[in-house]
Amino acid sequence: MKIKYLKQAPQGMPGDVAEVPDLQASILIKLKFAEAVDDGSIIQFLKNLNGTSVVDDFGSFVELQKTEINPEMIEQKPIQKPKPVKPKQIRASKAK
């Protein structure tokens, strides 16, 4: 749960916004150390092809980047296949 600290606490200063476990957040809210923050967005994480979450080098989940670009609006260029290259022909040398 996302909270905003109202008083100085061991893990945050007044005004800090942090993501903490629900149990810890409910205790901090009841003790008036923090208030719940509703940002309205759910964090989505990048998934591998097998459905598991992608983890970066530091052990954190990789979040999906929010973009305003519509994939249909992106101009797609046709893929050009490289022209086949003829192998260089070597002439046979004249016999002596």
Protein Blocks (a to p, Z undefined) as FASTA:
>chain_A
ZZddfbdcfkbcehiacdddfklmmmmmmnopaccddehpacdddddfkopacddfkopa
cdddddfbdfklpccdddddddddddddddddddZZ
